[in-house]
Every structure is written in structure tokens, then in C-alpha cells.
Amino acid sequence: MSTKVVEQIFSSAWEEAIASASPPKFAESVRHVDYRSFTEKVFGGYETFIRDFVQSAYAGHVYVFLNAYSPSVLRELKDAAHSWTSTQFSQQPPLVNDVTDYRSRRNWHAEEEGFGYSSTYDMLHFYPWNNDPIGAFSVLADQFKLARLISGLGDDSLKNLPSDGIVNRIEISHYPTGIGGIAFHSDPLMAQRFQLTATLNEYGKDFKRGGFAVGKGDGTILQVEPLAPFGAMYGFMPCICHGVEIIDPDLPADWDSPAGRWFAATTMVTSSVVQNRQVTLPVTGFPTLRQQIAQYQQKSV
């Protein structure tokens, strides 16, 4: 079935879901599905399947798509990302036409100033109008196509520039041992309705504590990282409460080492030309990064 037809099915399904209730704030549960089987039904335009999936996502279910990648491919992308990072200085340019690929280091604890949330990691920003220096757009092409399709944007949006309002971006992030994480937060739904990410190294081997987690409505935390075998891909609505718990809090902080957690997200974001852009917001009631470290230290005494 043509991509345009499938795109229209998704757009219609999202419109129906949005009209039925407010977007979910918290996660409901984790569902495991086979990646190949899922994509065959999506690209085949199985309308009932697509509508059931959208309703499930809109109810707050988080997906783990099994066997999405060969682990060796993910490790190679991680190694390329680490090598590229070592050649870049940290910067935070506005998202306008001709912006280059860049690295930004975030060591923020904004909640201590009375606003925002904490996040400690290096993020690499890659845009399709540049030369794809580490081959990220090539490796993640299928994931990006699926992300655009589920969100109802289609392939035409890949050509967008910041002046068009919505652009495609690959984000590869490194959460260093000892301090790396991002506090629980909710992302806006202006451009993207369903987020797809993949961890580029292995939980339980390359890092042993922390990682991707979601918040539930009763205030409890559901750790997703241990539920996803290496090579799986995560999928969730960005508005639900989610974060990355501190990576290996028992180890020294090390920004420059490849140790820690690496992940890649295929995203559609609003550019600097969009007026009244919605922003990421913290979710109260869940621990900040400093609180997570303090809690671990207390347990270790």
C-alpha cells in the first residue's frame, strides 16, 4: 500500500484519539512486539491494526519492538558517535537554516533555580541537510521512516528546512557514568506524536544501573531498560512522563570515556521560526538527578 494512504490512516486515527480524550500524562504498561511483524502490518496499511495501535499508544502503553537492529550495527554507530564527539566543542546554536551538526553538553539542574528539570548528558544533533558525518541517517533510515509515518508526516517532511517550521533531527546522546541522566519530564506534541529510540549499547554489560524509565499515574517508576534486549527499539508518546535514571551511580563521573549509556532518537522538532513553541516540562513528584544519587548513596551505607 502507498505511503500516502498509510499516512492518512494514521492521521485520521490520531485525530479520533485526540478528539476522544486528553493526551496521556503517565505510562500504563510495557508491551513487547516483534519489530518485523509490526512494520509489515503498518506498511501494509492494515487499518484495524493501525487504529488499535494508536488507541493503545494514546492510552499510555510503551512499546518495546524486539529484534529491530543487529547489536553489531548499534555498537558501530556508538563508536562512530564517540569518535566524532571528541572532535567537537560544545555549543547551542539556534535551529535556523544552514545550522551545522553539533554537540551540546548539558549539565543542568534548573529545578534548583525554581524552574525546569535536571539533565546531564552530551547530545549530538544531526540534520539531513548536512553530510551525515557518522552515517546516522543511513543506519536509522528505516526507524526514521517509521517514526514519520506513525506521526502522520510522511516522507516529504524529510526535505524540510527550519524555515518550514518542522525539521527532522537525529539525536545521539551519551549519559556518562556516575552523573548521566535526565529527570522525569513530558515533551510537547507539536510535531511528533510517537517517539522511537534505540539504546546503542547493552544494559547489564556496558552499564548496569539506570536507563530509560517511565512514570505511572500512582507515582511509581517503571524501569523499561531492563525489559528491552539489546537490539530492541522503544516507542512511546513523548507527552507521557519519562526520563533516564542515573547511569551507574556507583562509578566515577567520566564525560570523555565511551562508558555509560548511548542512545539514538529519530525526532521531528519545531524550529526557531515557530511562534509560541511548546517546551519540555518537568513532572513533579518524581526524583531529580541529585535526589537519585542521594537515594543511592543512602541505600549503599
N, C-alpha and C positions, 0 to 999 in steps of 0.2 A: 504494500500500500504506500502511496506517496507520502512524503514527509509532511507536506502541507495539510493533508487530510488528518493525519495523526495529531499534528499541532492544533488543529481546530477542535478535535475531540478533547484534548487536554484543556484547552482554553475554556471550552464550554463546561467541562467538569469542574474546573476551578471556580468559575463564575457561580455555578449552582452551590458549591460548598460554601463560598463566601457569603452568598445570599441567605444561607440556612442558619449561620451562627457566626460568632466572633472567632477569629483565628485562635488556635490553641496557645496557651501560655506555658503549659507543662507537658512533659512526656507521659505517655500512657504505658507503653511496654516496648520491648525489642522484638522484632520479627526477623527471622532468618529466611532468606530465599536464595535460590540459585541464580546467579547473575545471567547466565546464558538463557535459561528458561524465561526469566523476566524480560530480557531485551527482545527475545523472539516474539513475545506477545505484544510488547509495546510497539515495536516497529512493524509488526503485522497488523496493527490497528484493531486489536480485539477490544471493541468498545466497552463491553460489560466489564472486562478485566481492568481496563484503564480507569473507568469510573469508580470501581470498587477500590482500586489502589488510591486514588485521590481522596476518597472518603476516609480511608484508613489513615493516610498521612495527615489529613485535616483533623482527625481525632487525636493526633499526638503520637502515633506509633513511629518508632525509629527503626530504620531498616539496616540490616547487615546483608549485603549482597556477596554471597560466597563465591570464591574462585573467579574473581574479576580480573586478577592480574597474576602473572608469574612473579614469585618473590624476587627472582634474579633481576627482572626488569625494574622493580621498585628500588632495589639496592643500587643499581647502576644510576638511576635518576638521583638518589640521595647523594651518592658520591660526587656526581657532577655538580649538584647544588652546593655541596660543601666546598668544592674547589673554586666555584665561581664566587662564593661568598667571601673567600679570603682575598679576592682582588677588588672588593667594593668597599667604599666608605659609606657610613650611614647617612641617609638623607630622607626628606619627606616633601617632595615637590607636589604642587597641585596637579590634579588629574585634568589636564588640558591636552589639546592636540600636540602631537610630537613628543610627549613625555617619554623619557627613556625607561628601560628596565632599571630597577634599583633595589637596594637593600635598605630597610629601615629597622633600627634597633629600638625596641620598646621595653622600657623598664619603668612602668607607670604604676603608681599606687594612688590614683586620683581620688579614691574614696576617703583618703586621709585629709584631703582638702575640702571634703564635703560634697563632692560630686563624682560621677563616673565610676569606674571599676578598675581593678588591677589587672595588668597583663605584662608578662616578662618573657620576651622571645624575640628572635630575629625573623623578619618576614621579607621574603624575596618577591618582588612584583614583576610579572612578565606580561607584556601586551602583544597582541597579534600583529601590530604594525611594525614591530622591531624584528630583529634577526634570529630570535629564538636561540639564544646562546648556549643553552644546555639541552635543547631538544625536548623541552617540556610539552610544547603544543603537539609535537609528534607522538610522544608517549601517551599523552592524555586525550588524544583526539576523540576516541570513542566515548570516554567519560564526559567530555565537554559537549559532544553532540547530544548525548542522552540528557544532560542537565538542561540544555537549552530547550529540547523538545518537551520535557516534563513541565518546564515553566511556561510553555506556550510561546516561546520566542522564535524557534526555528533557526535554520542555518543562515538566513540572510543577516541576522544580527552580528555574525562573526566579522562582518566588514565595517561595523560601526566604529566611528571615531568619537572622542569625548564631546565634540560639538553636536553629536546626535543624541546625547543625553544618557544613554545606557551603553556601557562597553563591556567587553569580555576581558577577564583577567585570570591568570593562573597565579595562585598564591602558594608558595612553598615556605613553610615555617619550621624553624628549629627551636625547640624548647630545651634549653641546656639543663643538665643535671643540677640538682640542688636548689634551683630557683625558678626553673621554667614552668610556666603555666598561664592560664587566663581564667579569671574569675567568672562565675556564672552570669550569663548575660542573655539578652534577646536581640536579634538582628532584625532590621526592617524588612518588609516585604515589597518594597517599591519596585525592584527589578527582578527578583528571583523568588520563586515560590517553593523550590525544593533544592536543598544543598547536597552536593556529592563531594566526599572527601576520601582520601586513601592515606593510611599510615605507611611511610616509606621504609620503616624498619620494624623489627619484631618485638612485640610485647613478651616479656618473660625471658628474653635473651639479650636484646640491645638495651632495654630498660625494663625494670622490674616492678616499679610502682608508679601510680598516677596514670594520666592519659585521659582520653575523651570520656566524658560523663554527662549525664542529663539530670535535670531536676524534676521531681514529681510534685504533684499538687499537694501532697501531705508533708512536704518539706524534706523528704528523703532524697538521697542521691543514688542514681542507678549508674554504676560503672559499666560502660559499654566496651571499653578497650579490651578487657579480658574475654569478652564474648565474641571477639572477631579474630579468626585465624589470619595469619599473615597472608596477604594477597586479597583480602576482602575489601569491600568499599562500603562506606557509611552513607546513608541517605536519611534526611530529616528536614522538616520545615524549619527555616532559620529563626522563626519567631519563638520557638519553644526554648525553654531555659536549658542552656548548655554551657560547657566550659571544658578546660583541660586542667585536671588536678596536677599539683606539683609533681614533676618528674624526679624520681629517686631522691626524696628529701634527705636521705641519709648520706648522700655523696657531696663532695665539694662542688661549688659553682664553677662551671667551666664553659665560657662562651665560645671559645675558639676550637675546641675539640669537636669531632663529629659525634661524640657520645651524646645521649639524650634522645628525645623523640623528634622525628621529622615527619611532616605530613604535607600533602598537596590537596588544594581545593580548586575546583573549577567554578568560577564565580561570574555573575553578571552584576555590575555595580553602577550606581548613578555617578555621573561626573560632576565637575565643579560648575558646569553651566546650569544645572538643575536648581531651580529656586525651591526654597523650603524643603531641602533634603532631610529625610528622616535619618536618625542616627541610632547607633547601637546603645542600648540602655542596660544598666545593671539590674539584676534581680535580687531584691532584698531577701534576707532570711537564709542565705547560703554563705559559706565562709569565704573571706578574701584569701589571697595568696599568703599573706603574712599569718593569718589565722590558721591556715592549713599547716604551715611549717610549725607554728607553736603547738598545735594539736599533736603533730607527730612527735615533737620533742618531749611533750608531756607523757605520751604513751611509752616512750623509749626509756624514761627514767626508772 
